[in-house]
Amino acid sequence: MENRINQVVELENGKEYYILKQAVYSGDNYFVAAEVTEDGEDLKENFSILHESKENGESFIEFERDPKTIQILLKHLNIKEG
């Protein structure tokens, strides 16, 4: 799996996210990411857990919605909810 730490990815909603941390859990790639400001010059204090999946050879990144998976990732990445 490609290392995406320190990269900016654009989601289908058109917003860009800067990858801060990356983890592999149950064979899937997950990211802790901060939303990039509209001008692309800074990061917002809006953090998300993103999930990378592959379909027909293409990679897609979307928000992780499963609370159990999010809790496991936050614990193992040593990130406290706040």
PyMOL Python script that loads the backbone (N, CA, C, O; Angstrom):
from pymol import cmd

cmd.read_pdbstr("""\
ATOM      1  N   MET A   1       0.839  -1.177   0.000  1.00  0.00           N
ATOM      2  CA  MET A   1       0.000   0.000   0.000  1.00  0.00           C
ATOM      3  C   MET A   1       0.884   1.240   0.000  1.00  0.00           C
ATOM      4  O   MET A   1       1.901   1.310   0.690  1.00  0.00           O
ATOM      5  N   GLU A   2       0.474   2.179  -0.770  1.00  0.00           N
ATOM      6  CA  GLU A   2       1.248   3.413  -0.940  1.00  0.00           C
ATOM      7  C   GLU A   2       1.249   4.254   0.337  1.00  0.00           C
ATOM      8  O   GLU A   2       0.214   4.429   0.979  1.00  0.00           O
ATOM      9  N   ASN A   3       2.413   4.763   0.690  1.00  0.00           N
ATOM     10  CA  ASN A   3       2.532   5.665   1.821  1.00  0.00           C
ATOM     11  C   ASN A   3       2.043   7.043   1.384  1.00  0.00           C
ATOM     12  O   ASN A   3       2.625   7.657   0.490  1.00  0.00           O
ATOM     13  N   ARG A   4       0.986   7.523   2.008  1.00  0.00           N
ATOM     14  CA  ARG A   4       0.408   8.813   1.635  1.00  0.00           C
ATOM     15  C   ARG A   4       0.638   9.897   2.692  1.00  0.00           C
ATOM     16  O   ARG A   4       0.100  10.998   2.571  1.00  0.00           O
ATOM     17  N   ILE A   5       1.424   9.602   3.717  1.00  0.00           N
ATOM     18  CA  ILE A   5       1.691  10.602   4.760  1.00  0.00           C
ATOM     19  C   ILE A   5       2.342  11.822   4.114  1.00  0.00           C
ATOM     20  O   ILE A   5       3.232  11.699   3.272  1.00  0.00           O
ATOM     21  N   ASN A   6       1.880  12.999   4.524  1.00  0.00           N
ATOM     22  CA  ASN A   6       2.332  14.303   4.021  1.00  0.00           C
ATOM     23  C   ASN A   6       1.863  14.590   2.594  1.00  0.00           C
ATOM     24  O   ASN A   6       2.401  15.478   1.932  1.00  0.00           O
ATOM     25  N   GLN A   7       0.877  13.853   2.124  1.00  0.00           N
ATOM     26  CA  GLN A   7       0.290  14.118   0.812  1.00  0.00           C
ATOM     27  C   GLN A   7      -1.090  14.748   0.992  1.00  0.00           C
ATOM     28  O   GLN A   7      -1.725  14.590   2.035  1.00  0.00           O
ATOM     29  N   VAL A   8      -1.538  15.452  -0.025  1.00  0.00           N
ATOM     30  CA  VAL A   8      -2.881  16.018  -0.043  1.00  0.00           C
ATOM     31  C   VAL A   8      -3.716  15.189  -1.004  1.00  0.00           C
ATOM     32  O   VAL A   8      -3.308  14.922  -2.134  1.00  0.00           O
ATOM     33  N   VAL A   9      -4.904  14.781  -0.531  1.00  0.00           N
ATOM     34  CA  VAL A   9      -5.822  14.031  -1.382  1.00  0.00           C
ATOM     35  C   VAL A   9      -7.124  14.812  -1.498  1.00  0.00           C
ATOM     36  O   VAL A   9      -7.535  15.497  -0.562  1.00  0.00           O
ATOM     37  N   GLU A  10      -7.761  14.702  -2.646  1.00  0.00           N
ATOM     38  CA  GLU A  10      -9.047  15.363  -2.858  1.00  0.00           C
ATOM     39  C   GLU A  10     -10.134  14.304  -2.864  1.00  0.00           C
ATOM     40  O   GLU A  10     -10.045  13.308  -3.582  1.00  0.00           O
ATOM     41  N   LEU A  11     -11.168  14.531  -2.051  1.00  0.00           N
ATOM     42  CA  LEU A  11     -12.287  13.604  -1.986  1.00  0.00           C
ATOM     43  C   LEU A  11     -13.347  13.983  -3.008  1.00  0.00           C
ATOM     44  O   LEU A  11     -13.283  15.047  -3.624  1.00  0.00           O
ATOM     45  N   GLU A  12     -14.325  13.098  -3.180  1.00  0.00           N
ATOM     46  CA  GLU A  12     -15.382  13.345  -4.158  1.00  0.00           C
ATOM     47  C   GLU A  12     -16.159  14.617  -3.868  1.00  0.00           C
ATOM     48  O   GLU A  12     -16.748  15.198  -4.780  1.00  0.00           O
ATOM     49  N   ASN A  13     -16.175  15.069  -2.599  1.00  0.00           N
ATOM     50  CA  ASN A  13     -16.900  16.294  -2.249  1.00  0.00           C
ATOM     51  C   ASN A  13     -16.130  17.555  -2.666  1.00  0.00           C
ATOM     52  O   ASN A  13     -16.601  18.675  -2.464  1.00  0.00           O
ATOM     53  N   GLY A  14     -14.926  17.356  -3.257  1.00  0.00           N
ATOM     54  CA  GLY A  14     -14.131  18.475  -3.731  1.00  0.00           C
ATOM     55  C   GLY A  14     -13.198  19.075  -2.691  1.00  0.00           C
ATOM     56  O   GLY A  14     -12.391  19.948  -3.009  1.00  0.00           O
ATOM     57  N   LYS A  15     -13.304  18.611  -1.447  1.00  0.00           N
ATOM     58  CA  LYS A  15     -12.445  19.140  -0.392  1.00  0.00           C
ATOM     59  C   LYS A  15     -11.129  18.369  -0.376  1.00  0.00           C
ATOM     60  O   LYS A  15     -11.074  17.182  -0.697  1.00  0.00           O
ATOM     61  N   GLU A  16     -10.064  19.087   0.011  1.00  0.00           N
ATOM     62  CA  GLU A  16      -8.746  18.471   0.089  1.00  0.00           C
ATOM     63  C   GLU A  16      -8.382  18.212   1.541  1.00  0.00           C
ATOM     64  O   GLU A  16      -8.725  18.981   2.439  1.00  0.00           O
ATOM     65  N   TYR A  17      -7.671  17.098   1.746  1.00  0.00           N
ATOM     66  CA  TYR A  17      -7.251  16.692   3.084  1.00  0.00           C
ATOM     67  C   TYR A  17      -5.771  16.352   3.066  1.00  0.00           C
ATOM     68  O   TYR A  17      -5.279  15.699   2.145  1.00  0.00           O
ATOM     69  N   TYR A  18      -5.063  16.809   4.104  1.00  0.00           N
ATOM     70  CA  TYR A  18      -3.637  16.548   4.272  1.00  0.00           C
ATOM     71  C   TYR A  18      -3.496  15.331   5.195  1.00  0.00           C
ATOM     72  O   TYR A  18      -4.014  15.333   6.312  1.00  0.00           O
ATOM     73  N   ILE A  19      -2.797  14.297   4.726  1.00  0.00           N
ATOM     74  CA  ILE A  19      -2.649  13.060   5.480  1.00  0.00           C
ATOM     75  C   ILE A  19      -1.569  13.236   6.551  1.00  0.00           C
ATOM     76  O   ILE A  19      -0.409  13.510   6.242  1.00  0.00           O
ATOM     77  N   LEU A  20      -1.970  13.074   7.808  1.00  0.00           N
ATOM     78  CA  LEU A  20      -1.065  13.222   8.943  1.00  0.00           C
ATOM     79  C   LEU A  20      -0.508  11.883   9.419  1.00  0.00           C
ATOM     80  O   LEU A  20       0.678  11.772   9.728  1.00  0.00           O
ATOM     81  N   LYS A  21      -1.359  10.881   9.476  1.00  0.00           N
ATOM     82  CA  LYS A  21      -0.973   9.540   9.920  1.00  0.00           C
ATOM     83  C   LYS A  21      -1.649   8.518   9.030  1.00  0.00           C
ATOM     84  O   LYS A  21      -2.677   8.786   8.407  1.00  0.00           O
ATOM     85  N   GLN A  22      -1.047   7.341   8.986  1.00  0.00           N
ATOM     86  CA  GLN A  22      -1.574   6.273   8.153  1.00  0.00           C
ATOM     87  C   GLN A  22      -1.474   4.967   8.932  1.00  0.00           C
ATOM     88  O   GLN A  22      -0.513   4.752   9.669  1.00  0.00           O
ATOM     89  N   ALA A  23      -2.465   4.098   8.768  1.00  0.00           N
ATOM     90  CA  ALA A  23      -2.454   2.798   9.434  1.00  0.00           C
ATOM     91  C   ALA A  23      -3.099   1.766   8.518  1.00  0.00           C
ATOM     92  O   ALA A  23      -3.976   2.078   7.713  1.00  0.00           O
ATOM     93  N   VAL A  24      -2.637   0.531   8.667  1.00  0.00           N
ATOM     94  CA  VAL A  24      -3.262  -0.587   7.980  1.00  0.00           C
ATOM     95  C   VAL A  24      -3.963  -1.404   9.054  1.00  0.00           C
ATOM     96  O   VAL A  24      -3.343  -1.823  10.032  1.00  0.00           O
ATOM     97  N   TYR A  25      -5.264  -1.628   8.865  1.00  0.00           N
ATOM     98  CA  TYR A  25      -6.063  -2.391   9.823  1.00  0.00           C
ATOM     99  C   TYR A  25      -6.937  -3.349   9.042  1.00  0.00           C
ATOM    100  O   TYR A  25      -7.675  -2.935   8.147  1.00  0.00           O
ATOM    101  N   SER A  26      -6.859  -4.615   9.372  1.00  0.00           N
ATOM    102  CA  SER A  26      -7.631  -5.669   8.704  1.00  0.00           C
ATOM    103  C   SER A  26      -7.433  -5.628   7.188  1.00  0.00           C
ATOM    104  O   SER A  26      -8.366  -5.868   6.421  1.00  0.00           O
ATOM    105  N   GLY A  27      -6.211  -5.323   6.773  1.00  0.00           N
ATOM    106  CA  GLY A  27      -5.874  -5.326   5.352  1.00  0.00           C
ATOM    107  C   GLY A  27      -6.299  -4.085   4.589  1.00  0.00           C
ATOM    108  O   GLY A  27      -6.104  -4.008   3.376  1.00  0.00           O
ATOM    109  N   ASP A  28      -6.878  -3.111   5.282  1.00  0.00           N
ATOM    110  CA  ASP A  28      -7.310  -1.872   4.632  1.00  0.00           C
ATOM    111  C   ASP A  28      -6.450  -0.704   5.096  1.00  0.00           C
ATOM    112  O   ASP A  28      -5.881  -0.732   6.187  1.00  0.00           O
ATOM    113  N   ASN A  29      -6.364   0.313   4.262  1.00  0.00           N
ATOM    114  CA  ASN A  29      -5.567   1.504   4.512  1.00  0.00           C
ATOM    115  C   ASN A  29      -6.463   2.594   5.105  1.00  0.00           C
ATOM    116  O   ASN A  29      -7.531   2.891   4.569  1.00  0.00           O
ATOM    117  N   TYR A  30      -6.017   3.187   6.220  1.00  0.00           N
ATOM    118  CA  TYR A  30      -6.759   4.264   6.887  1.00  0.00           C
ATOM    119  C   TYR A  30      -5.833   5.450   7.108  1.00  0.00           C
ATOM    120  O   TYR A  30      -4.617   5.292   7.220  1.00  0.00           O
ATOM    121  N   PHE A  31      -6.422   6.643   7.170  1.00  0.00           N
ATOM    122  CA  PHE A  31      -5.650   7.864   7.339  1.00  0.00           C
ATOM    123  C   PHE A  31      -6.294   8.768   8.376  1.00  0.00           C
ATOM    124  O   PHE A  31      -7.518   8.817   8.497  1.00  0.00           O
ATOM    125  N   VAL A  32      -5.466   9.480   9.120  1.00  0.00           N
ATOM    126  CA  VAL A  32      -5.920  10.605   9.930  1.00  0.00           C
ATOM    127  C   VAL A  32      -5.533  11.827   9.113  1.00  0.00           C
ATOM    128  O   VAL A  32      -4.368  12.007   8.758  1.00  0.00           O
ATOM    129  N   ALA A  33      -6.518  12.663   8.817  1.00  0.00           N
ATOM    130  CA  ALA A  33      -6.280  13.773   7.900  1.00  0.00           C
ATOM    131  C   ALA A  33      -6.917  15.062   8.408  1.00  0.00           C
ATOM    132  O   ALA A  33      -7.934  15.046   9.101  1.00  0.00           O
ATOM    133  N   ALA A  34      -6.291  16.174   8.043  1.00  0.00           N
ATOM    134  CA  ALA A  34      -6.813  17.503   8.370  1.00  0.00           C
ATOM    135  C   ALA A  34      -7.286  18.160   7.081  1.00  0.00           C
ATOM    136  O   ALA A  34      -6.626  18.069   6.046  1.00  0.00           O
ATOM    137  N   GLU A  35      -8.427  18.817   7.153  1.00  0.00           N
ATOM    138  CA  GLU A  35      -8.954  19.511   5.977  1.00  0.00           C
ATOM    139  C   GLU A  35      -8.063  20.705   5.633  1.00  0.00           C
ATOM    140  O   GLU A  35      -7.624  21.437   6.520  1.00  0.00           O
ATOM    141  N   VAL A  36      -7.806  20.892   4.359  1.00  0.00           N
ATOM    142  CA  VAL A  36      -7.001  22.002   3.864  1.00  0.00           C
ATOM    143  C   VAL A  36      -7.917  23.207   3.641  1.00  0.00           C
ATOM    144  O   VAL A  36      -9.048  23.053   3.179  1.00  0.00           O
ATOM    145  N   THR A  37      -7.426  24.407   3.970  1.00  0.00           N
ATOM    146  CA  THR A  37      -8.223  25.618   3.747  1.00  0.00           C
ATOM    147  C   THR A  37      -8.500  25.811   2.255  1.00  0.00           C
ATOM    148  O   THR A  37      -7.813  25.240   1.407  1.00  0.00           O
ATOM    149  N   GLU A  38      -9.498  26.610   1.952  1.00  0.00           N
ATOM    150  CA  GLU A  38      -9.904  26.844   0.574  1.00  0.00           C
ATOM    151  C   GLU A  38      -8.768  27.404  -0.288  1.00  0.00           C
ATOM    152  O   GLU A  38      -8.673  27.092  -1.475  1.00  0.00           O
ATOM    153  N   ASP A  39      -7.905  28.233   0.316  1.00  0.00           N
ATOM    154  CA  ASP A  39      -6.800  28.808  -0.450  1.00  0.00           C
ATOM    155  C   ASP A  39      -5.599  27.856  -0.550  1.00  0.00           C
ATOM    156  O   ASP A  39      -4.618  28.160  -1.228  1.00  0.00           O
ATOM    157  N   GLY A  40      -5.683  26.700   0.131  1.00  0.00           N
ATOM    158  CA  GLY A  40      -4.627  25.700   0.054  1.00  0.00           C
ATOM    159  C   GLY A  40      -3.375  26.041   0.831  1.00  0.00           C
ATOM    160  O   GLY A  40      -2.359  25.358   0.696  1.00  0.00           O
ATOM    161  N   GLU A  41      -3.426  27.090   1.647  1.00  0.00           N
ATOM    162  CA  GLU A  41      -2.242  27.569   2.360  1.00  0.00           C
ATOM    163  C   GLU A  41      -2.109  27.067   3.793  1.00  0.00           C
ATOM    164  O   GLU A  41      -1.041  27.200   4.392  1.00  0.00           O
ATOM    165  N   ASP A  42      -3.169  26.495   4.354  1.00  0.00           N
ATOM    166  CA  ASP A  42      -3.133  26.112   5.758  1.00  0.00           C
ATOM    167  C   ASP A  42      -4.065  24.925   5.995  1.00  0.00           C
ATOM    168  O   ASP A  42      -4.752  24.461   5.085  1.00  0.00           O
ATOM    169  N   LEU A  43      -4.069  24.445   7.239  1.00  0.00           N
ATOM    170  CA  LEU A  43      -4.939  23.344   7.619  1.00  0.00           C
ATOM    171  C   LEU A  43      -5.988  23.842   8.601  1.00  0.00           C
ATOM    172  O   LEU A  43      -5.707  24.669   9.469  1.00  0.00           O
ATOM    173  N   LYS A  44      -7.200  23.324   8.449  1.00  0.00           N
ATOM    174  CA  LYS A  44      -8.263  23.623   9.402  1.00  0.00           C
ATOM    175  C   LYS A  44      -8.135  22.667  10.580  1.00  0.00           C
ATOM    176  O   LYS A  44      -7.479  21.630  10.482  1.00  0.00           O
ATOM    177  N   GLU A  45      -8.761  23.021  11.683  1.00  0.00           N
ATOM    178  CA  GLU A  45      -8.794  22.122  12.839  1.00  0.00           C
ATOM    179  C   GLU A  45      -9.984  21.179  12.697  1.00  0.00           C
ATOM    180  O   GLU A  45     -10.743  20.962  13.641  1.00  0.00           O
ATOM    181  N   ASN A  46     -10.125  20.631  11.512  1.00  0.00           N
ATOM    182  CA  ASN A  46     -11.196  19.702  11.186  1.00  0.00           C
ATOM    183  C   ASN A  46     -10.525  18.398  10.763  1.00  0.00           C
ATOM    184  O   ASN A  46     -10.062  18.270   9.630  1.00  0.00           O
ATOM    185  N   PHE A  47     -10.475  17.431  11.678  1.00  0.00           N
ATOM    186  CA  PHE A  47      -9.777  16.178  11.429  1.00  0.00           C
ATOM    187  C   PHE A  47     -10.766  15.065  11.130  1.00  0.00           C
ATOM    188  O   PHE A  47     -11.876  15.042  11.661  1.00  0.00           O
ATOM    189  N   SER A  48     -10.348  14.143  10.271  1.00  0.00           N
ATOM    190  CA  SER A  48     -11.207  13.031   9.878  1.00  0.00           C
ATOM    191  C   SER A  48     -10.398  11.750   9.767  1.00  0.00           C
ATOM    192  O   SER A  48      -9.185  11.771   9.560  1.00  0.00           O
ATOM    193  N   ILE A  49     -11.102  10.639   9.909  1.00  0.00           N
ATOM    194  CA  ILE A  49     -10.524   9.331   9.622  1.00  0.00           C
ATOM    195  C   ILE A  49     -11.027   8.957   8.235  1.00  0.00           C
ATOM    196  O   ILE A  49     -12.231   8.915   7.985  1.00  0.00           O
ATOM    197  N   LEU A  50     -10.088   8.688   7.341  1.00  0.00           N
ATOM    198  CA  LEU A  50     -10.417   8.333   5.970  1.00  0.00           C
ATOM    199  C   LEU A  50     -10.061   6.878   5.719  1.00  0.00           C
ATOM    200  O   LEU A  50      -9.161   6.329   6.355  1.00  0.00           O
ATOM    201  N   HIS A  51     -10.772   6.259   4.791  1.00  0.00           N
ATOM    202  CA  HIS A  51     -10.586   4.848   4.446  1.00  0.00           C
ATOM    203  C   HIS A  51     -10.332   4.750   2.947  1.00  0.00           C
ATOM    204  O   HIS A  51     -11.083   5.304   2.144  1.00  0.00           O
ATOM    205  N   GLU A  52      -9.280   4.048   2.578  1.00  0.00           N
ATOM    206  CA  GLU A  52      -8.962   3.842   1.163  1.00  0.00           C
ATOM    207  C   GLU A  52      -9.449   2.464   0.739  1.00  0.00           C
ATOM    208  O   GLU A  52      -9.169   1.464   1.400  1.00  0.00           O
ATOM    209  N   SER A  53     -10.166   2.423  -0.349  1.00  0.00           N
ATOM    210  CA  SER A  53     -10.605   1.145  -0.899  1.00  0.00           C
ATOM    211  C   SER A  53     -10.278   1.109  -2.382  1.00  0.00           C
ATOM    212  O   SER A  53     -10.096   2.145  -3.022  1.00  0.00           O
ATOM    213  N   LYS A  54     -10.210  -0.085  -2.906  1.00  0.00           N
ATOM    214  CA  LYS A  54      -9.910  -0.253  -4.332  1.00  0.00           C
ATOM    215  C   LYS A  54     -11.070  -0.964  -5.001  1.00  0.00           C
ATOM    216  O   LYS A  54     -11.648  -1.908  -4.462  1.00  0.00           O
ATOM    217  N   GLU A  55     -11.392  -0.481  -6.193  1.00  0.00           N
ATOM    218  CA  GLU A  55     -12.479  -1.065  -6.975  1.00  0.00           C
ATOM    219  C   GLU A  55     -12.089  -1.004  -8.446  1.00  0.00           C
ATOM    220  O   GLU A  55     -11.791   0.068  -8.972  1.00  0.00           O
ATOM    221  N   ASN A  56     -12.094  -2.138  -9.094  1.00  0.00           N
ATOM    222  CA  ASN A  56     -11.716  -2.228 -10.502  1.00  0.00           C
ATOM    223  C   ASN A  56     -10.342  -1.607 -10.763  1.00  0.00           C
ATOM    224  O   ASN A  56     -10.133  -0.941 -11.777  1.00  0.00           O
ATOM    225  N   GLY A  57      -9.404  -1.835  -9.831  1.00  0.00           N
ATOM    226  CA  GLY A  57      -8.044  -1.326  -9.999  1.00  0.00           C
ATOM    227  C   GLY A  57      -7.860   0.139  -9.671  1.00  0.00           C
ATOM    228  O   GLY A  57      -6.744   0.651  -9.753  1.00  0.00           O
ATOM    229  N   GLU A  58      -8.939   0.834  -9.297  1.00  0.00           N
ATOM    230  CA  GLU A  58      -8.848   2.253  -8.944  1.00  0.00           C
ATOM    231  C   GLU A  58      -8.949   2.420  -7.434  1.00  0.00           C
ATOM    232  O   GLU A  58      -9.648   1.663  -6.761  1.00  0.00           O
ATOM    233  N   SER A  59      -8.253   3.405  -6.917  1.00  0.00           N
ATOM    234  CA  SER A  59      -8.251   3.701  -5.496  1.00  0.00           C
ATOM    235  C   SER A  59      -9.258   4.813  -5.200  1.00  0.00           C
ATOM    236  O   SER A  59      -9.328   5.813  -5.914  1.00  0.00           O
ATOM    237  N   PHE A  60     -10.038   4.616  -4.130  1.00  0.00           N
ATOM    238  CA  PHE A  60     -11.013   5.603  -3.687  1.00  0.00           C
ATOM    239  C   PHE A  60     -10.788   5.877  -2.208  1.00  0.00           C
ATOM    240  O   PHE A  60     -10.551   4.951  -1.432  1.00  0.00           O
ATOM    241  N   ILE A  61     -10.860   7.133  -1.819  1.00  0.00           N
ATOM    242  CA  ILE A  61     -10.719   7.500  -0.414  1.00  0.00           C
ATOM    243  C   ILE A  61     -12.010   8.171   0.024  1.00  0.00           C
ATOM    244  O   ILE A  61     -12.506   9.092  -0.625  1.00  0.00           O
ATOM    245  N   GLU A  62     -12.550   7.681   1.157  1.00  0.00           N
ATOM    246  CA  GLU A  62     -13.808   8.201   1.677  1.00  0.00           C
ATOM    247  C   GLU A  62     -13.738   8.282   3.198  1.00  0.00           C
ATOM    248  O   GLU A  62     -12.814   7.745   3.809  1.00  0.00           O
ATOM    249  N   PHE A  63     -14.701   8.943   3.801  1.00  0.00           N
ATOM    250  CA  PHE A  63     -14.762   9.055   5.249  1.00  0.00           C
ATOM    251  C   PHE A  63     -15.095   7.692   5.846  1.00  0.00           C
ATOM    252  O   PHE A  63     -15.954   6.975   5.334  1.00  0.00           O
ATOM    253  N   GLU A  64     -14.410   7.341   6.933  1.00  0.00           N
ATOM    254  CA  GLU A  64     -14.761   6.121   7.663  1.00  0.00           C
ATOM    255  C   GLU A  64     -15.952   6.451   8.544  1.00  0.00           C
ATOM    256  O   GLU A  64     -15.933   7.451   9.262  1.00  0.00           O
ATOM    257  N   ARG A  65     -16.984   5.629   8.502  1.00  0.00           N
ATOM    258  CA  ARG A  65     -18.219   5.908   9.235  1.00  0.00           C
ATOM    259  C   ARG A  65     -18.457   4.946  10.402  1.00  0.00           C
ATOM    260  O   ARG A  65     -19.287   5.224  11.267  1.00  0.00           O
ATOM    261  N   ASP A  66     -17.749   3.834  10.435  1.00  0.00           N
ATOM    262  CA  ASP A  66     -17.983   2.826  11.462  1.00  0.00           C
ATOM    263  C   ASP A  66     -17.346   3.258  12.785  1.00  0.00           C
ATOM    264  O   ASP A  66     -16.121   3.339  12.875  1.00  0.00           O
ATOM    265  N   PRO A  67     -18.158   3.539  13.819  1.00  0.00           N
ATOM    266  CA  PRO A  67     -17.617   4.021  15.097  1.00  0.00           C
ATOM    267  C   PRO A  67     -16.634   3.031  15.735  1.00  0.00           C
ATOM    268  O   PRO A  67     -15.647   3.454  16.336  1.00  0.00           O
ATOM    269  N   LYS A  68     -16.882   1.753  15.616  1.00  0.00           N
ATOM    270  CA  LYS A  68     -15.995   0.751  16.212  1.00  0.00           C
ATOM    271  C   LYS A  68     -14.611   0.796  15.557  1.00  0.00           C
ATOM    272  O   LYS A  68     -13.594   0.766  16.250  1.00  0.00           O
ATOM    273  N   THR A  69     -14.575   0.867  14.242  1.00  0.00           N
ATOM    274  CA  THR A  69     -13.301   0.954  13.519  1.00  0.00           C
ATOM    275  C   THR A  69     -12.569   2.237  13.886  1.00  0.00           C
ATOM    276  O   THR A  69     -11.355   2.221  14.088  1.00  0.00           O
ATOM    277  N   ILE A  70     -13.288   3.340  13.972  1.00  0.00           N
ATOM    278  CA  ILE A  70     -12.681   4.623  14.337  1.00  0.00           C
ATOM    279  C   ILE A  70     -12.052   4.541  15.723  1.00  0.00           C
ATOM    280  O   ILE A  70     -10.923   4.995  15.914  1.00  0.00           O
ATOM    281  N   GLN A  71     -12.765   3.969  16.695  1.00  0.00           N
ATOM    282  CA  GLN A  71     -12.238   3.842  18.054  1.00  0.00           C
ATOM    283  C   GLN A  71     -10.969   2.997  18.090  1.00  0.00           C
ATOM    284  O   GLN A  71     -10.010   3.346  18.778  1.00  0.00           O
ATOM    285  N   ILE A  72     -10.957   1.894  17.356  1.00  0.00           N
ATOM    286  CA  ILE A  72      -9.774   1.029  17.304  1.00  0.00           C
ATOM    287  C   ILE A  72      -8.596   1.788  16.715  1.00  0.00           C
ATOM    288  O   ILE A  72      -7.489   1.728  17.250  1.00  0.00           O
ATOM    289  N   LEU A  73      -8.823   2.500  15.622  1.00  0.00           N
ATOM    290  CA  LEU A  73      -7.743   3.250  14.980  1.00  0.00           C
ATOM    291  C   LEU A  73      -7.198   4.347  15.892  1.00  0.00           C
ATOM    292  O   LEU A  73      -5.984   4.509  16.010  1.00  0.00           O
ATOM    293  N   LEU A  74      -8.084   5.096  16.532  1.00  0.00           N
ATOM    294  CA  LEU A  74      -7.644   6.170  17.420  1.00  0.00           C
ATOM    295  C   LEU A  74      -6.813   5.619  18.576  1.00  0.00           C
ATOM    296  O   LEU A  74      -5.813   6.217  18.972  1.00  0.00           O
ATOM    297  N   LYS A  75      -7.233   4.484  19.107  1.00  0.00           N
ATOM    298  CA  LYS A  75      -6.503   3.873  20.219  1.00  0.00           C
ATOM    299  C   LYS A  75      -5.106   3.437  19.765  1.00  0.00           C
ATOM    300  O   LYS A  75      -4.117   3.735  20.435  1.00  0.00           O
ATOM    301  N   HIS A  76      -5.023   2.743  18.645  1.00  0.00           N
ATOM    302  CA  HIS A  76      -3.745   2.214  18.211  1.00  0.00           C
ATOM    303  C   HIS A  76      -2.812   3.277  17.617  1.00  0.00           C
ATOM    304  O   HIS A  76      -1.598   3.080  17.567  1.00  0.00           O
ATOM    305  N   LEU A  77      -3.369   4.380  17.178  1.00  0.00           N
ATOM    306  CA  LEU A  77      -2.543   5.483  16.687  1.00  0.00           C
ATOM    307  C   LEU A  77      -2.207   6.464  17.816  1.00  0.00           C
ATOM    308  O   LEU A  77      -1.530   7.471  17.608  1.00  0.00           O
ATOM    309  N   ASN A  78      -2.697   6.140  19.010  1.00  0.00           N
ATOM    310  CA  ASN A  78      -2.441   6.951  20.199  1.00  0.00           C
ATOM    311  C   ASN A  78      -2.942   8.378  20.027  1.00  0.00           C
ATOM    312  O   ASN A  78      -2.238   9.346  20.316  1.00  0.00           O
ATOM    313  N   ILE A  79      -4.182   8.482  19.546  1.00  0.00           N
ATOM    314  CA  ILE A  79      -4.815   9.790  19.341  1.00  0.00           C
ATOM    315  C   ILE A  79      -6.007   9.878  20.295  1.00  0.00           C
ATOM    316  O   ILE A  79      -6.843   8.976  20.344  1.00  0.00           O
ATOM    317  N   LYS A  80      -6.073  10.977  21.050  1.00  0.00           N
ATOM    318  CA  LYS A  80      -7.162  11.179  21.983  1.00  0.00           C
ATOM    319  C   LYS A  80      -8.254  12.004  21.329  1.00  0.00           C
ATOM    320  O   LYS A  80      -7.990  12.995  20.648  1.00  0.00           O
ATOM    321  N   GLU A  81      -9.493  11.570  21.555  1.00  0.00           N
ATOM    322  CA  GLU A  81     -10.618  12.354  21.047  1.00  0.00           C
ATOM    323  C   GLU A  81     -10.728  13.619  21.882  1.00  0.00           C
ATOM    324  O   GLU A  81     -10.440  13.634  23.079  1.00  0.00           O
ATOM    325  N   GLY A  82     -11.153  14.674  21.210  1.00  0.00           N
ATOM    326  CA  GLY A  82     -11.236  15.919  21.973  1.00  0.00           C
ATOM    327  C   GLY A  82     -12.272  16.744  21.500  1.00  0.00           C
ATOM    328  O   GLY A  82     -12.483  17.835  22.030  1.00  0.00           O
TER     329      GLY A  82
END
""", "prot")
cmd.dss("prot")
cmd.show_as("cartoon", "prot")
cmd.util.cbc("prot")
cmd.orient("prot")
